[in-house]
Amino acid sequence: MLLFHIPELVRFLEEILISLVPYFLLQHPVLYSFSITLLLEKMPERFFFINVLLFVLLELLKGWSGFLLTIFMFEIYFYIKRNSSSRLLKIPFLFSITLPFILLLSGGFLYKHIYILKNDIRGISVVSDNLEYIDAVEMLSDRLTNFSTAAGVYSRYDSVVDIAKLQNEYAEIKGFFRPLVPNFIMENKSFSALNNSAMLAFFPDYRDDSSVDLGFVMYYYVLFESRVSDAFLSLFLSFFLCVVLSVIFKILSKNNQNINLLIFIMIFSLLYTSSNEMVFARGNIIILFYIPMLFLFGIARVKIKSVAIK
């Protein structure tokens, strides 16, 4: 396991390359791979499996695991699309009860090993014997909802609000530009938006580059109490970006089913995470920077319908 004990080296390289954050953000495959998959009319077959495998290995080596659930959901979507008449899809309560129940119980076995692996990569030692199956199921179920985090924030609501008031007055708006603007333009990036400062009420030494998902209701319940103007501007920015990105996605592809799913994922992420920085600046908006490349390499084409005049 010595291969995975490299957190010090990773942090050292991050400090060296921190001034190039916007550039490397654009090279982050997890930000656009799922969007590109849905925008394409046909899934590329050449080297597709190898690309997916390399993507999975890259994310695992970074200590992340949430992307596996996204891949699983995508596979279900494409299976339904290809096999709409399958008898398997006629199982009662398949997607509301049966499949989630099977996923949770079977996922407990897999998540135990993934949890140990990703923490080992992060330099955190987890003893396998101390992690029971039921613990893995509990942690997996906790990853599928933000209820526990929102409930914890509500239990210390006053402390969370007080800490949020101490942060930059427009931390949410500035946080949106933080990953997109180079350091020589935006020199101060050490402030904490609510998705980070909320955890300071529980862990005073909580890392400033970490984020939690509070949910839309709890996020703005705290934000309106602590920074009203920031809350209104953040809401407006969320609505504006949702509308603009939805229109652009619709224009880029004529496959309405895929685009509707992409828009649904974007809105769901907004309701689940609520941070414009995490949902848009580090997520969906990145696809806009790749539009010129889509046309340059022939992935996207402009089709002009000819009009015949008799």
N, C-alpha and C positions, 0 to 999 in steps of 0.2 A: 504493500500500500504506500510505499515511499513515493511512488509516482504522483500521488495526489496531495502530498504534504508540501504545497507550494504557495500558500497564502501570502507569505512574506514577499516572495518574488513578484507575485501578481500585484500587490500593493505598491511595491517599488516601481514597477513599470507604469502603473496607473499615475503615480505622481509625476513621472517623467513626461508622460503623454497627455497630461490633464489639459494643457492649453489647446490640444487638438480635439477636444471632446465633440464638437459638432461634426467634424469629419468622421470620426470613428463611430458616432451615433448612426450616421448614414450607412455605415458598413455592417451594422448589427443585423444579422439575418433574421432574427426572431421578429423584428419590427415590420418587415415587409413580406416575408415568405408566405404567410397565410393570406395576406391581401392579394399578392400576385397570383396565388393559386386560384382564388375566386374570380379574379379579373380575367384570367385567361379563358378563352372559349373551349380549349381542349387541353387536358393535362399532358405535359410533355412526357414522352415515354423514354427517350434516350437518356440514360444515366439518372433517371428520376429516383430510383430506389437508392442508388449510391449517394445522391445529394441529400435525401432524407436521412440516411444512416449517418452521414458526416454531420448533418445538422444536429441530430440527436446526441451524438458523441460530444460535439462542441458544447452544447447546453449542459450536459451532465458534468463535463469537466469544469464547468464554471460553478457547479453546485446548485443548479436549478432543476426543478422537476415539474412545475406547473404546466409546461408546454406539452407534456405527454397527454394530459387530459384534453387539451385543445386538438391535438392530432387525432385522438380517439373520437372526438365529436365530429371532426371533419370526415373521418372514415365512415361514420354512421350516416352522415348527410349524403355522401357520394354513393354509399350502398343503397340507400333509399331511392336516390335519383336513378340509379341503374336498374333497380329491381323493385319497381313500384308495385308490381303484381305478385310479389313473393308472398307465400302463405305465412312466412315468419312474421311479416308485418301485421298480420291479422290477429296476433295474440292479444287477448284483452288486457288493457292497461299496460301495454308494452313499454311506452315511454314515460308514463307517469309514475308507475310503481315497479313493474317487473324488472326492467333494465337498470334503473338506479339501484334497486335492492341487490341485484347480482353484481353490479359494478362495485358497490360498497363492500360487500362480503368478500368477493374475490380480490378486490384491490388491496385489502388489508394485508394479504400475504406478500404482494409485490411491493407495497409501499414501505413495509418494514425494512426491506433491503435497500430500497432507494433512499429512505430517510437516513440510514446509517452511512451510505455512500456519499450523499451530498454534504452531510455534516463533516465527514472525514476530509472531503475536499476543502471545506471551509476551515479546517483546522480544529474542529470540535469533536472530541472523542465521545462516542456513544457505544456503550457495551451492549452487545447483541442479546445477552442473557437477561438484561434488565428491561428489554423492550418486548412485551408480550403482544400476541396477536390482537387482543382487544384494545391495547394502547395504540397500535397502528391503525385500526379501524376508527378509533376516536380522533386521531390526528388527521386522518384522511377526510373524515366528515367535517372536521373543523376547517379544512382547506376549501371545502365546497360552499361555505357560508361565512359571512362577516358578522354573524349575530353575536358571537362571543366577544369580538373586539368592540362592537357598538355597545353591547351591554356593559362591558368594562368601562368604557368612556362615560357612559351615563351614570355609572356608580360613583365616578369621581368628576362629575360634570363641572363643579365650581373650580377645581384645581386645573382642569383642562382649559377652561375659559380664561382663567388668570394667566396661565402660561402662554396661551394664544395671543393675549393682549400685549405681551411683552415682545412679540415678534414684530417684524417689519410690517408697517401699516398696510402695504399692498403686496404681501408675501405671495398670495395666490397668483396674481397677475405676473409678478416678476418671476415666479417659479415656472410659469409657462415658457418664458423666454430663456430660462437658465440653460437648458441643454442645447438650445439652438444658436445662441449668440456666443461667439468666441470670448475667451477670457480678457483679451486686450481691449475689448469694447465694454463688456460687463465684468468689471473687476471683482465686485463683491457678490459672491455666490454662496456665502456661508450662512445665509438665513434659513429658517425652517418654516415651511408651509404647514398647514394643519395636518396633512397626512403623515408628517414626521413629528411635529411638536406635541401632538396628542399623546404620544407614548412617553414623553418626558415626565408626565404625571405618575407614571409607573416605574420607569427606569431613567433616572437623571443622566446616566451616561449613555443613553441610547444613541446609536450612530447616526450622524447627520445625513448619511447617504442611504438610509433605509426608509421604507414606506409601509404603511398599513392601510387596509381597506376598511373605511368606516361605514360606507353606505351613504346614499344620497341624503336621506332624512337626517341622520345623526351628523353628517358633515356640515350641512347648512344650519342645523339647529345650534351647533357650537359657533359656526362662523358668523351668523347674524348677531349672536350675543357678544362676540368679541370684536369683530371688525365689519361693521355694516356696509360701508362703501366697497370694501374688498369683496364682500359677499355678492352684492348687486352686480359688480363688474364681472365677477367670476361666472355668475349665472348667465349673463348676457353673452360672454365669450363662449360658454359651453353650447348655448343655443345656436349662436352664429356658426361655430365650427361644425356642428352636427348638420345644419342645413347646407352649408357650402360643400362639405365633403360628400354628403349624400347626392347632391347634384352632380358633382364631378365623377363619382363612381358610376352613376347612371349613364353619363355621357361616354365614359371609357368603355363600357361593355353593354352589349345588347342582351346579355343573359340575365334577365330580371330575377330569376330564382337565386342565382349566386350572389347578385348584388344585394338583394333583400336580406340574405343571410349575413353578408358583410356589414350592412347597416344595422341589423339587429345586434350583432356582436359589439359594434361600436356603442350603441345606446345602452346595451346591457352593461358594458364595461364602465360607462359613465355613471350609471345608477349604482353599480357595485363599488367602484373605487372613488368616483366623484372628483378626483384631482385632475385638473386640466393638464398639468405637467405630465402625469403618468399616462393618462388616456390618450391625449393628443400629441403633445410635444415629444414624448418618447414612444409614441405608438402610431396612430392612424395618419397623422399629418406627414409622416416621413415618406409615404407613398408619393406625395406631390413632387418630391425631389427626384423621383425616378421616372416620372412621366416622359421627360425628354429621352431617357435611355430606352424606354419602351418603343418609342417611334424610331429612334436611331438604329436599333437592332432588328426592326421589323416585327417586334412582338405586337405592337399596336399600329393600326393603319387608319388613315382617314379615307372614308368612302363617300364619294359624292354621287348622288343619284342624278342621272341624266334626265332631262326633260325634253320630250319630243313635241315640237309644235307643228301641227298639221295646217 
